[in-house]
């Protein structure tokens, strides 16, 4: 899941499900470690009563599970991004990495990332002069 | 809405590097964190 990239960006990972820690252990041993060639490199948290899921509004009472909620939390503890999917569809790690790079770039420079931004593409510097003039600075046909 | 707000703190038991340990979100202050919820172990997505 791009864990090496996350590490390179200084990002810690925590996974959470309503399974027991014993289930996490067995899943790591029997399946995940075989998929990735080593143990799961981050803490797998047990949320057996859904209390953590409820705090983040991702707990589904009907099925008793947490849906696929992903929260990007900055060093101040502020949630900068969230994505919530129902169970059948998995996440896209590349989009998570893109968002982390964009938020880290913003916090470092104050610049903002227009629609479709990926690393190396044009950013914008907010200023009164930019208002009404974004079209001069950013062309979605070539910069987007 | 949760974005723009402080991430709610929690403490829970975790499996990590062959051991069971307590994890608190507040211990990660000062670092970027990705918090991922998923439906269950042994699911295939």
N, CA and C atoms of all chains as a GROMACS GRO file, in nm:
protein
  567
    1UNK      N    1   0.083  -0.122   0.000
    1UNK     CA    2   0.000   0.000   0.000
    1UNK      C    3   0.085   0.125   0.000
    2UNK      N    4   0.204   0.115  -0.060
    2UNK     CA    5   0.287   0.235  -0.068
    2UNK      C    6   0.345   0.274   0.068
    3UNK      N    7   0.364   0.176   0.156
    3UNK     CA    8   0.410   0.211   0.291
    3UNK      C    9   0.547   0.277   0.289
    4UNK      N   10   0.636   0.232   0.199
    4UNK     CA   11   0.768   0.294   0.189
    4UNK      C   12   0.757   0.443   0.157
    5UNK      N   13   0.665   0.475   0.067
    5UNK     CA   14   0.644   0.616   0.031
    5UNK      C   15   0.593   0.695   0.150
    6UNK      N   16   0.502   0.634   0.227
    6UNK     CA   17   0.450   0.702   0.345
    6UNK      C   18   0.561   0.728   0.445
    7UNK      N   19   0.646   0.628   0.465
    7UNK     CA   20   0.760   0.645   0.557
    7UNK      C   21   0.851   0.757   0.512
    8UNK      N   22   0.876   0.762   0.381
    8UNK     CA   23   0.964   0.865   0.326
    8UNK      C   24   0.905   1.005   0.349
    9UNK      N   25   0.773   1.013   0.357
    9UNK     CA   26   0.706   1.141   0.380
    9UNK      C   27   0.687   1.169   0.529
   10UNK      N   28   0.738   1.079   0.613
   10UNK     CA   29   0.728   1.098   0.758
   10UNK      C   30   0.588   1.076   0.812
   11UNK      N   31   0.515   0.985   0.748
   11UNK     CA   32   0.375   0.962   0.786
   11UNK      C   33   0.363   0.829   0.861
   12UNK      N   34   0.296   0.832   0.976
   12UNK     CA   35   0.269   0.712   1.054
   12UNK      C   36   0.132   0.657   1.015
   13UNK      N   37   0.117   0.526   1.026
   13UNK     CA   38  -0.010   0.463   0.989
   13UNK      C   39  -0.067   0.388   1.109
   14UNK      N   40  -0.198   0.398   1.126
   14UNK     CA   41  -0.272   0.314   1.221
   14UNK      C   42  -0.391   0.256   1.148
   15UNK      N   43  -0.409   0.124   1.156
   15UNK     CA   44  -0.530   0.066   1.100
   15UNK      C   45  -0.623   0.026   1.213
   16UNK      N   46  -0.753   0.030   1.187
   16UNK     CA   47  -0.852   0.002   1.291
   16UNK      C   48  -0.965  -0.084   1.232
   17UNK      N   49  -0.997  -0.194   1.301
   17UNK     CA   50  -1.118  -0.268   1.267
   17UNK      C   51  -1.180  -0.321   1.395
   18UNK      N   52  -1.299  -0.377   1.384
   18UNK     CA   53  -1.369  -0.427   1.503
   18UNK      C   54  -1.322  -0.568   1.543
   19UNK      N   55  -1.221  -0.620   1.474
   19UNK     CA   56  -1.166  -0.750   1.511
   19UNK      C   57  -1.082  -0.742   1.639
   20UNK      N   58  -1.059  -0.857   1.701
   20UNK     CA   59  -0.973  -0.862   1.820
   20UNK      C   60  -0.826  -0.852   1.780
   21UNK      N   61  -0.739  -0.819   1.876
   21UNK     CA   62  -0.595  -0.818   1.847
   21UNK      C   63  -0.548  -0.959   1.808
   22UNK      N   64  -0.614  -1.063   1.862
   22UNK     CA   65  -0.576  -1.200   1.827
   22UNK      C   66  -0.603  -1.227   1.680
   23UNK      N   67  -0.716  -1.176   1.632
   23UNK     CA   68  -0.747  -1.190   1.489
   23UNK      C   69  -0.645  -1.114   1.404
   24UNK      N   70  -0.607  -0.994   1.447
   24UNK     CA   71  -0.504  -0.917   1.374
   24UNK      C   72  -0.375  -0.999   1.364
   25UNK      N   73  -0.338  -1.062   1.477
   25UNK     CA   74  -0.215  -1.140   1.481
   25UNK      C   75  -0.220  -1.255   1.380
   26UNK      N   76  -0.331  -1.328   1.382
   26UNK     CA   77  -0.344  -1.444   1.293
   26UNK      C   78  -0.350  -1.398   1.147
   27UNK      N   79  -0.420  -1.288   1.121
   27UNK     CA   80  -0.430  -1.238   0.982
   27UNK      C   81  -0.292  -1.198   0.931
   28UNK      N   82  -0.216  -1.131   1.019
   28UNK     CA   83  -0.079  -1.094   0.982
   28UNK      C   84   0.004  -1.219   0.950
   29UNK      N   85  -0.008  -1.320   1.038
   29UNK     CA   86   0.076  -1.439   1.022
   29UNK      C   87   0.039  -1.523   0.901
   30UNK      N   88  -0.092  -1.542   0.881
   30UNK     CA   89  -0.135  -1.639   0.780
   30UNK      C   90  -0.149  -1.578   0.642
   31UNK      N   91  -0.170  -1.448   0.633
   31UNK     CA   92  -0.202  -1.393   0.501
   31UNK      C   93  -0.120  -1.268   0.466
   32UNK      N   94  -0.129  -1.166   0.551
   32UNK     CA   95  -0.069  -1.036   0.513
   32UNK      C   96   0.082  -1.046   0.496
   33UNK      N   97   0.148  -1.116   0.591
   33UNK     CA   98   0.295  -1.123   0.583
   33UNK      C   99   0.338  -1.196   0.455
   34UNK      N  100   0.251  -1.285   0.405
   34UNK     CA  101   0.284  -1.355   0.280
   34UNK      C  102   0.262  -1.265   0.160
   35UNK      N  103   0.165  -1.173   0.172
   35UNK     CA  104   0.139  -1.080   0.062
   35UNK      C  105   0.251  -0.978   0.047
   36UNK      N  106   0.304  -0.929   0.160
   36UNK     CA  107   0.397  -0.816   0.154
   36UNK      C  108   0.541  -0.856   0.186
   37UNK      N  109   0.564  -0.983   0.225
   37UNK     CA  110   0.700  -1.030   0.246
   37UNK      C  111   0.758  -0.996   0.382
   38UNK      N  112   0.681  -0.930   0.467
   38UNK     CA  113   0.723  -0.902   0.605
   38UNK      C  114   0.597  -0.876   0.689
   39UNK      N  115   0.620  -0.858   0.822
   39UNK     CA  116   0.505  -0.830   0.908
   39UNK      C  117   0.444  -0.694   0.873
   40UNK      N  118   0.317  -0.680   0.903
   40UNK     CA  119   0.251  -0.550   0.886
   40UNK      C  120   0.332  -0.447   0.965
   41UNK      N  121   0.377  -0.339   0.899
   41UNK     CA  122   0.474  -0.249   0.962
   41UNK      C  123   0.414  -0.141   1.051
   42UNK      N  124   0.283  -0.147   1.078
   42UNK     CA  125   0.220  -0.043   1.162
   42UNK      C  126   0.124  -0.112   1.261
   43UNK      N  127   0.086  -0.042   1.370
   43UNK     CA  128  -0.006  -0.101   1.468
   43UNK      C  129  -0.145  -0.125   1.407
   44UNK      N  130  -0.197  -0.244   1.432
   44UNK     CA  131  -0.334  -0.278   1.391
   44UNK      C  132  -0.420  -0.271   1.515
   45UNK      N  133  -0.504  -0.169   1.523
   45UNK     CA  134  -0.579  -0.141   1.645
   45UNK      C  135  -0.710  -0.220   1.644
   46UNK      N  136  -0.746  -0.271   1.762
   46UNK     CA  137  -0.874  -0.342   1.780
   46UNK      C  138  -0.979  -0.247   1.835
   47UNK      N  139  -1.095  -0.248   1.773
   47UNK     CA  140  -1.205  -0.157   1.811
   47UNK      C  141  -1.331  -0.240   1.826
   48UNK      N  142  -1.328  -0.335   1.923
   48UNK     CA  143  -1.431  -0.439   1.926
   48UNK      C  144  -1.572  -0.389   1.953
   49UNK      N  145  -1.586  -0.277   2.022
   49UNK     CA  146  -1.723  -0.226   2.042
   49UNK      C  147  -1.755  -0.110   1.947
   50UNK      N  148  -1.665  -0.083   1.854
   50UNK     CA  149  -1.691   0.024   1.757
   50UNK      C  150  -1.677   0.164   1.814
   51UNK      N  151  -1.621   0.176   1.934
   51UNK     CA  152  -1.614   0.308   1.999
   51UNK      C  153  -1.530   0.407   1.918
   52UNK      N  154  -1.418   0.360   1.861
   52UNK     CA  155  -1.332   0.450   1.783
   52UNK      C  156  -1.404   0.487   1.652
   53UNK      N  157  -1.463   0.386   1.589
   53UNK     CA  158  -1.540   0.411   1.466
   53UNK      C  159  -1.651   0.513   1.486
   54UNK      N  160  -1.715   0.505   1.603
   54UNK     CA  161  -1.823   0.601   1.632
   54UNK      C  162  -1.768   0.743   1.642
   55UNK      N  163  -1.649   0.758   1.702
   55UNK     CA  164  -1.588   0.892   1.715
   55UNK      C  165  -1.564   0.956   1.577
   56UNK      N  166  -1.538   0.870   1.478
   56UNK     CA  167  -1.506   0.918   1.343
   56UNK      C  168  -1.623   0.899   1.247
   57UNK      N  169  -1.737   0.858   1.303
   57UNK     CA  170  -1.860   0.844   1.224
   57UNK      C  171  -1.844   0.747   1.106
   58UNK      N  172  -1.775   0.637   1.130
   58UNK     CA  173  -1.759   0.535   1.026
   58UNK      C  174  -1.812   0.398   1.073
   59UNK      N  175  -1.876   0.395   1.192
   59UNK     CA  176  -1.926   0.268   1.245
   59UNK      C  177  -2.067   0.244   1.194
   60UNK      N  178  -2.089   0.127   1.134
   60UNK     CA  179  -2.221   0.091   1.083
   60UNK      C  180  -2.290  -0.001   1.183
   61UNK      N  181  -2.389   0.055   1.252
   61UNK     CA  182  -2.460  -0.021   1.358
   61UNK      C  183  -2.521  -0.150   1.302
   62UNK      N  184  -2.578  -0.141   1.182
   62UNK     CA  185  -2.652  -0.254   1.126
   62UNK      C  186  -2.562  -0.377   1.110
   63UNK      N  187  -2.440  -0.355   1.059
   63UNK     CA  188  -2.351  -0.469   1.035
   63UNK      C  189  -2.247  -0.486   1.146
   64UNK      N  190  -2.237  -0.388   1.236
   64UNK     CA  191  -2.142  -0.398   1.346
   64UNK      C  192  -1.997  -0.387   1.304
   65UNK      N  193  -1.973  -0.318   1.193
   65UNK     CA  194  -1.834  -0.301   1.146
   65UNK      C  195  -1.806  -0.153   1.114
   66UNK      N  196  -1.678  -0.121   1.100
   66UNK     CA  197  -1.638   0.011   1.053
   66UNK      C  198  -1.623   0.005   0.901
   67UNK      N  199  -1.682   0.100   0.832
   67UNK     CA  200  -1.664   0.107   0.687
   67UNK      C  201  -1.524   0.160   0.656
   68UNK      N  202  -1.490   0.174   0.526
   68UNK     CA  203  -1.354   0.216   0.490
   68UNK      C  204  -1.339   0.367   0.504
   69UNK      N  205  -1.299   0.408   0.622
   69UNK     CA  206  -1.277   0.551   0.646
   69UNK      C  207  -1.128   0.579   0.653
   70UNK      N  208  -1.083   0.683   0.585
   70UNK     CA  209  -0.941   0.717   0.588
   70UNK      C  210  -0.928   0.864   0.623
   71UNK      N  211  -0.849   0.892   0.728
   71UNK     CA  212  -0.833   1.028   0.778
   71UNK      C  213  -0.686   1.066   0.777
   72UNK      N  214  -0.657   1.181   0.719
   72UNK     CA  215  -0.520   1.233   0.718
   72UNK      C  216  -0.511   1.341   0.825
   73UNK      N  217  -0.426   1.316   0.926
   73UNK     CA  218  -0.415   1.403   1.043
   73UNK      C  219  -0.279   1.470   1.042
   74UNK      N  220  -0.275   1.602   1.058
   74UNK     CA  221  -0.148   1.674   1.048
   74UNK      C  222  -0.077   1.677   1.184
   75UNK      N  223   0.046   1.729   1.189
   75UNK     CA  224   0.123   1.723   1.316
   75UNK      C  225   0.058   1.799   1.432
   76UNK      N  226  -0.033   1.893   1.402
   76UNK     CA  227  -0.106   1.964   1.508
   76UNK      C  228  -0.227   1.884   1.557
   77UNK      N  229  -0.255   1.772   1.490
   77UNK     CA  230  -0.371   1.692   1.529
   77UNK      C  231  -0.499   1.729   1.456
   78UNK      N  232  -0.486   1.811   1.351
   78UNK     CA  233  -0.603   1.855   1.274
   78UNK      C  234  -0.627   1.759   1.157
   79UNK      N  235  -0.753   1.722   1.136
   79UNK     CA  236  -0.788   1.636   1.022
   79UNK      C  237  -0.791   1.722   0.895
   80UNK      N  238  -0.699   1.693   0.804
   80UNK     CA  239  -0.690   1.771   0.681
   80UNK      C  240  -0.767   1.708   0.566
   81UNK      N  241  -0.786   1.577   0.569
   81UNK     CA  242  -0.855   1.511   0.458
   81UNK      C  243  -0.922   1.385   0.509
   82UNK      N  244  -1.032   1.347   0.446
   82UNK     CA  245  -1.104   1.226   0.484
   82UNK      C  246  -1.166   1.165   0.360
   83UNK      N  247  -1.171   1.033   0.359
   83UNK     CA  248  -1.239   0.962   0.250
   83UNK      C  249  -1.313   0.845   0.313
   84UNK      N  250  -1.439   0.828   0.278
   84UNK     CA  251  -1.518   0.719   0.337
   84UNK      C  252  -1.585   0.640   0.225
   85UNK      N  253  -1.554   0.511   0.221
   85UNK     CA  254  -1.611   0.423   0.118
   85UNK      C  255  -1.689   0.311   0.186
   86UNK      N  256  -1.792   0.260   0.118
   86UNK     CA  257  -1.859   0.139   0.165
   86UNK      C  258  -1.766   0.021   0.136
   87UNK      N  259  -1.789  -0.094   0.200
   87UNK     CA  260  -1.691  -0.203   0.196
   87UNK      C  261  -1.648  -0.257   0.059
   88UNK      N  262  -1.733  -0.261  -0.046
   88UNK     CA  263  -1.690  -0.337  -0.165
   88UNK      C  264  -1.571  -0.281  -0.242
   89UNK      N  265  -1.538  -0.155  -0.225
   89UNK     CA  266  -1.433  -0.095  -0.308
   89UNK      C  267  -1.314  -0.051  -0.223
   90UNK      N  268  -1.195  -0.095  -0.262
   90UNK     CA  269  -1.073  -0.059  -0.189
   90UNK      C  270  -1.025   0.081  -0.223
   91UNK      N  271  -0.928   0.125  -0.144
   91UNK     CA  272  -0.877   0.262  -0.159
   91UNK      C  273  -0.772   0.272  -0.270
   92UNK      N  274  -0.734   0.395  -0.302
   92UNK     CA  275  -0.626   0.419  -0.398
   92UNK      C  276  -0.509   0.486  -0.327
   93UNK      N  277  -0.405   0.408  -0.292
   93UNK     CA  278  -0.293   0.465  -0.217
   93UNK      C  279  -0.228   0.583  -0.290
   94UNK      N  280  -0.227   0.580  -0.424
   94UNK     CA  281  -0.163   0.688  -0.500
   94UNK      C  282  -0.233   0.821  -0.473
   95UNK      N  283  -0.364   0.819  -0.457
   95UNK     CA  284  -0.437   0.943  -0.428
   95UNK      C  285  -0.404   0.993  -0.287
   96UNK      N  286  -0.391   0.899  -0.193
   96UNK     CA  287  -0.351   0.939  -0.057
   96UNK      C  288  -0.214   1.006  -0.060
   97UNK      N  289  -0.119   0.945  -0.129
   97UNK     CA  290   0.017   1.001  -0.137
   97UNK      C  291   0.012   1.141  -0.200
   98UNK      N  292  -0.068   1.156  -0.307
   98UNK     CA  293  -0.081   1.287  -0.372
   98UNK      C  294  -0.132   1.392  -0.274
   99UNK      N  295  -0.234   1.355  -0.195
   99UNK     CA  296  -0.291   1.451  -0.100
   99UNK      C  297  -0.190   1.487   0.009
  100UNK      N  298  -0.114   1.388   0.057
  100UNK     CA  299  -0.014   1.417   0.161
  100UNK      C  300   0.089   1.515   0.107
  101UNK      N  301   0.139   1.489  -0.015
  101UNK     CA  302   0.239   1.579  -0.075
  101UNK      C  303   0.182   1.720  -0.090
  102UNK      N  304   0.056   1.730  -0.129
  102UNK     CA  305  -0.007   1.861  -0.148
  102UNK      C  306  -0.021   1.935  -0.015
  103UNK      N  307  -0.069   1.867   0.089
  103UNK     CA  308  -0.086   1.933   0.218
  103UNK      C  309   0.049   1.969   0.280
  104UNK      N  310   0.147   1.882   0.265
  104UNK     CA  311   0.280   1.913   0.320
  104UNK      C  312   0.340   2.032   0.246
  105UNK      N  313   0.320   2.038   0.114
  105UNK     CA  314   0.373   2.151   0.036
  105UNK      C  315   0.304   2.281   0.079
  106UNK      N  316   0.174   2.274   0.102
  106UNK     CA  317   0.101   2.393   0.147
  106UNK      C  318   0.151   2.440   0.283
  107UNK      N  319   0.171   2.345   0.376
  107UNK     CA  320   0.212   2.387   0.511
  107UNK      C  321   0.354   2.445   0.509
  108UNK      N  322   0.437   2.401   0.415
  108UNK     CA  323   0.574   2.451   0.406
  108UNK      C  324   0.582   2.587   0.337
  109UNK      N  325   0.499   2.608   0.233
  109UNK     CA  326   0.517   2.724   0.146
  109UNK      C  327   0.400   2.822   0.147
  110UNK      N  328   0.282   2.778   0.194
  110UNK     CA  329   0.163   2.862   0.185
  110UNK      C  330   0.099   2.859   0.048
  111UNK      N  331   0.163   2.791  -0.046
  111UNK     CA  332   0.105   2.781  -0.180
  111UNK      C  333  -0.014   2.687  -0.179
  112UNK      N  334  -0.100   2.702  -0.281
  112UNK     CA  335  -0.217   2.615  -0.292
  112UNK      C  336  -0.209   2.535  -0.422
  113UNK      N  337  -0.271   2.418  -0.419
  113UNK     CA  338  -0.261   2.324  -0.530
  113UNK      C  339  -0.393   2.319  -0.606
  114UNK      N  340  -0.393   2.363  -0.731
  114UNK     CA  341  -0.519   2.362  -0.806
  114UNK      C  342  -0.565   2.220  -0.841
  115UNK      N  343  -0.688   2.213  -0.892
  115UNK     CA  344  -0.748   2.086  -0.933
  115UNK      C  345  -0.653   2.005  -1.021
  116UNK      N  346  -0.642   1.877  -0.994
  116UNK     CA  347  -0.562   1.789  -1.078
  116UNK      C  348  -0.412   1.797  -1.050
  117UNK      N  349  -0.373   1.874  -0.947
  117UNK     CA  350  -0.230   1.889  -0.917
  117UNK      C  351  -0.166   1.754  -0.883
  118UNK      N  352  -0.048   1.733  -0.939
  118UNK     CA  353   0.038   1.625  -0.891
  118UNK      C  354   0.176   1.685  -0.873
  119UNK      N  355   0.266   1.611  -0.805
  119UNK     CA  356   0.398   1.662  -0.771
  119UNK      C  357   0.467   1.718  -0.896
  120UNK      N  358   0.523   1.837  -0.883
  120UNK     CA  359   0.596   1.897  -0.993
  120UNK      C  360   0.511   1.990  -1.079
  121UNK      N  361   0.378   1.977  -1.069
  121UNK     CA  362   0.291   2.065  -1.147
  121UNK      C  363   0.280   2.202  -1.082
  122UNK      N  364   0.222   2.293  -1.157
  122UNK     CA  365   0.212   2.433  -1.115
  122UNK      C  366   0.128   2.450  -0.989
  123UNK      N  367   0.179   2.532  -0.896
  123UNK     CA  368   0.104   2.568  -0.776
  123UNK      C  369   0.069   2.716  -0.787
  124UNK      N  370  -0.013   2.765  -0.696
  124UNK     CA  371  -0.052   2.906  -0.697
  124UNK      C  372  -0.018   2.969  -0.562
  125UNK      N  373   0.023   3.098  -0.570
  125UNK     CA  374   0.052   3.172  -0.446
  125UNK      C  375  -0.064   3.266  -0.420
  126UNK      N  376  -0.144   3.239  -0.315
  126UNK     CA  377  -0.260   3.324  -0.290
  126UNK      C  378  -0.216   3.469  -0.263
  127UNK      N  379  -0.284   3.566  -0.327
  127UNK     CA  380  -0.258   3.708  -0.302
  127UNK      C  381  -0.379   3.784  -0.356
  128UNK      N  382  -0.399   3.908  -0.312
  128UNK     CA  383  -0.512   3.985  -0.365
  128UNK      C  384  -0.502   3.996  -0.518
  129UNK      N  385  -0.380   4.007  -0.569
  129UNK     CA  386  -0.362   4.021  -0.713
  129UNK      C  387  -0.404   3.898  -0.792
  130UNK      N  388  -0.408   3.784  -0.726
  130UNK     CA  389  -0.443   3.661  -0.796
  130UNK      C  390  -0.594   3.651  -0.820
  131UNK      N  391  -0.670   3.717  -0.733
  131UNK     CA  392  -0.816   3.709  -0.744
  131UNK      C  393  -0.861   3.765  -0.880
  132UNK      N  394  -0.933   3.684  -0.953
  132UNK     CA  395  -0.978   3.725  -1.087
  132UNK      C  396  -0.873   3.704  -1.194
  133UNK      N  397  -0.752   3.666  -1.153
  133UNK     CA  398  -0.642   3.649  -1.250
  133UNK      C  399  -0.586   3.508  -1.254
  134UNK      N  400  -0.658   3.415  -1.192
  134UNK     CA  401  -0.608   3.276  -1.193
  134UNK      C  402  -0.588   3.230  -1.337
  135UNK      N  403  -0.677   3.275  -1.428
  135UNK     CA  404  -0.667   3.232  -1.569
  135UNK      C  405  -0.535   3.271  -1.633
  136UNK      N  406  -0.473   3.379  -1.582
  136UNK     CA  407  -0.342   3.418  -1.637
  136UNK      C  408  -0.232   3.323  -1.591
  137UNK      N  409  -0.253   3.269  -1.469
  137UNK     CA  410  -0.149   3.188  -1.403
  137UNK      C  411  -0.163   3.039  -1.430
  138UNK      N  412  -0.286   2.996  -1.450
  138UNK     CA  413  -0.310   2.851  -1.450
  138UNK      C  414  -0.409   2.815  -1.559
  139UNK      N  415  -0.363   2.729  -1.651
  139UNK     CA  416  -0.446   2.687  -1.764
  139UNK      C  417  -0.479   2.539  -1.746
  140UNK      N  418  -0.607   2.508  -1.714
  140UNK     CA  419  -0.641   2.367  -1.689
  140UNK      C  420  -0.612   2.278  -1.809
  141UNK      N  421  -0.603   2.339  -1.931
  141UNK     CA  422  -0.578   2.257  -2.049
  141UNK      C  423  -0.433   2.209  -2.054
  142UNK      N  424  -0.341   2.288  -1.992
  142UNK     CA  425  -0.203   2.237  -1.991
  142UNK      C  426  -0.147   2.214  -1.850
  143UNK      N  427  -0.197   2.288  -1.751
  143UNK     CA  428  -0.144   2.273  -1.616
  143UNK      C  429  -0.226   2.175  -1.531
  144UNK      N  430  -0.350   2.147  -1.574
  144UNK     CA  431  -0.444   2.068  -1.491
  144UNK      C  432  -0.412   1.920  -1.497
  145UNK      N  433  -1.909   1.738   1.052
  145UNK     CA  434  -1.793   1.734   0.963
  145UNK      C  435  -1.664   1.720   1.045
  146UNK      N  436  -1.575   1.634   1.002
  146UNK     CA  437  -1.453   1.610   1.079
  146UNK      C  438  -1.332   1.687   1.026
  147UNK      N  439  -1.326   1.711   0.892
  147UNK     CA  440  -1.210   1.785   0.843
  147UNK      C  441  -1.213   1.927   0.899
  148UNK      N  442  -1.096   1.982   0.922
  148UNK     CA  443  -1.068   2.111   0.988
  148UNK      C  444  -1.072   2.101   1.142
  149UNK      N  445  -1.124   1.988   1.195
  149UNK     CA  446  -1.135   1.974   1.341
  149UNK      C  447  -1.018   1.892   1.398
  150UNK      N  448  -1.000   1.902   1.529
  150UNK     CA  449  -0.904   1.815   1.597
  150UNK      C  450  -0.949   1.670   1.585
  151UNK      N  451  -0.858   1.582   1.552
  151UNK     CA  452  -0.890   1.440   1.545
  151UNK      C  453  -0.925   1.391   1.685
  152UNK      N  454  -1.042   1.328   1.703
  152UNK     CA  455  -1.078   1.277   1.836
  152UNK      C  456  -0.973   1.178   1.886
  153UNK      N  457  -0.930   1.197   2.011
  153UNK     CA  458  -0.831   1.104   2.067
  153UNK      C  459  -0.896   0.971   2.102
  154UNK      N  460  -0.818   0.866   2.096
  154UNK     CA  461  -0.865   0.734   2.141
  154UNK      C  462  -0.745   0.654   2.190
  155UNK      N  463  -0.774   0.555   2.273
  155UNK     CA  464  -0.672   0.459   2.317
  155UNK      C  465  -0.728   0.321   2.291
  156UNK      N  466  -0.646   0.232   2.238
  156UNK     CA  467  -0.694   0.097   2.212
  156UNK      C  468  -0.580  -0.002   2.211
  157UNK      N  469  -0.617  -0.131   2.216
  157UNK     CA  470  -0.517  -0.237   2.207
  157UNK      C  471  -0.483  -0.258   2.060
  158UNK      N  472  -0.354  -0.285   2.036
  158UNK     CA  473  -0.312  -0.306   1.898
  158UNK      C  474  -0.218  -0.425   1.890
  159UNK      N  475  -0.213  -0.484   1.771
  159UNK     CA  476  -0.111  -0.584   1.742
  159UNK      C  477  -0.002  -0.514   1.662
  160UNK      N  478   0.123  -0.522   1.709
  160UNK     CA  479   0.231  -0.453   1.641
  160UNK      C  480   0.362  -0.528   1.664
  161UNK      N  481   0.426  -0.568   1.556
  161UNK     CA  482   0.556  -0.634   1.562
  161UNK      C  483   0.559  -0.751   1.660
  162UNK      N  484   0.460  -0.839   1.646
  162UNK     CA  485   0.457  -0.961   1.723
  162UNK      C  486   0.405  -0.948   1.866
  163UNK      N  487   0.368  -0.824   1.905
  163UNK     CA  488   0.323  -0.804   2.044
  163UNK      C  489   0.190  -0.730   2.048
  164UNK      N  490   0.124  -0.740   2.162
  164UNK     CA  491   0.005  -0.659   2.187
  164UNK      C  492   0.049  -0.536   2.265
  165UNK      N  493   0.002  -0.419   2.223
  165UNK     CA  494   0.039  -0.297   2.296
  165UNK      C  495  -0.074  -0.196   2.291
  166UNK      N  496  -0.072  -0.102   2.387
  166UNK     CA  497  -0.170   0.007   2.390
  166UNK      C  498  -0.125   0.116   2.294
  167UNK      N  499  -0.220   0.170   2.219
  167UNK     CA  500  -0.189   0.279   2.127
  167UNK      C  501  -0.284   0.395   2.157
  168UNK      N  502  -0.228   0.514   2.168
  168UNK     CA  503  -0.309   0.635   2.185
  168UNK      C  504  -0.277   0.731   2.072
  169UNK      N  505  -0.381   0.787   2.013
  169UNK     CA  506  -0.356   0.880   1.902
  169UNK      C  507  -0.271   0.999   1.950
  170UNK      N  508  -0.291   1.043   2.074
  170UNK     CA  509  -0.219   1.163   2.120
  170UNK      C  510  -0.067   1.142   2.125
  171UNK      N  511  -0.024   1.014   2.129
  171UNK     CA  512   0.120   0.987   2.126
  171UNK      C  513   0.182   1.023   1.991
  172UNK      N  514   0.099   1.044   1.891
  172UNK     CA  515   0.147   1.072   1.756
  172UNK      C  516   0.150   1.222   1.725
  173UNK      N  517   0.118   1.304   1.824
  173UNK     CA  518   0.121   1.448   1.802
  173UNK      C  519   0.261   1.490   1.755
  174UNK      N  520   0.264   1.580   1.655
  174UNK     CA  521   0.392   1.620   1.597
  174UNK      C  522   0.428   1.541   1.472
  175UNK      N  523   0.343   1.441   1.440
  175UNK     CA  524   0.366   1.362   1.319
  175UNK      C  525   0.241   1.360   1.232
  176UNK      N  526   0.261   1.342   1.104
  176UNK     CA  527   0.147   1.315   1.016
  176UNK      C  528   0.102   1.172   1.041
  177UNK      N  529  -0.030   1.153   1.044
  177UNK     CA  530  -0.087   1.020   1.069
  177UNK      C  531  -0.195   0.989   0.966
  178UNK      N  532  -0.191   0.869   0.912
  178UNK     CA  533  -0.304   0.819   0.833
  178UNK      C  534  -0.376   0.715   0.919
  179UNK      N  535  -0.502   0.744   0.947
  179UNK     CA  536  -0.585   0.655   1.028
  179UNK      C  537  -0.682   0.586   0.933
  180UNK      N  538  -0.670   0.452   0.923
  180UNK     CA  539  -0.749   0.376   0.826
  180UNK      C  540  -0.842   0.277   0.894
  181UNK      N  541  -0.970   0.296   0.875
  181UNK     CA  542  -1.069   0.198   0.921
  181UNK      C  543  -1.100   0.103   0.806
  182UNK      N  544  -1.126  -0.024   0.840
  182UNK     CA  545  -1.165  -0.121   0.738
  182UNK      C  546  -1.262  -0.221   0.798
  183UNK      N  547  -1.342  -0.286   0.713
  183UNK     CA  548  -1.454  -0.367   0.765
  183UNK      C  549  -1.412  -0.488   0.847
  184UNK      N  550  -1.302  -0.556   0.809
  184UNK     CA  551  -1.267  -0.672   0.889
  184UNK      C  552  -1.146  -0.745   0.837
  185UNK      N  553  -1.076  -0.814   0.928
  185UNK     CA  554  -0.963  -0.897   0.890
  185UNK      C  555  -1.012  -1.006   0.794
  186UNK      N  556  -0.924  -1.053   0.712
  186UNK     CA  557  -0.951  -1.162   0.618
  186UNK      C  558  -1.052  -1.124   0.509
  187UNK      N  559  -1.076  -0.995   0.493
  187UNK     CA  560  -1.156  -0.954   0.377
  187UNK      C  561  -1.057  -0.925   0.265
  188UNK      N  562  -1.106  -0.920   0.145
  188UNK     CA  563  -1.014  -0.928   0.031
  188UNK      C  564  -0.996  -0.800  -0.049
  189UNK      N  565  -1.040  -0.687   0.004
  189UNK     CA  566  -1.015  -0.564  -0.071
  189UNK      C  567  -0.909  -0.482   0.001
   0.00000   0.00000   0.00000
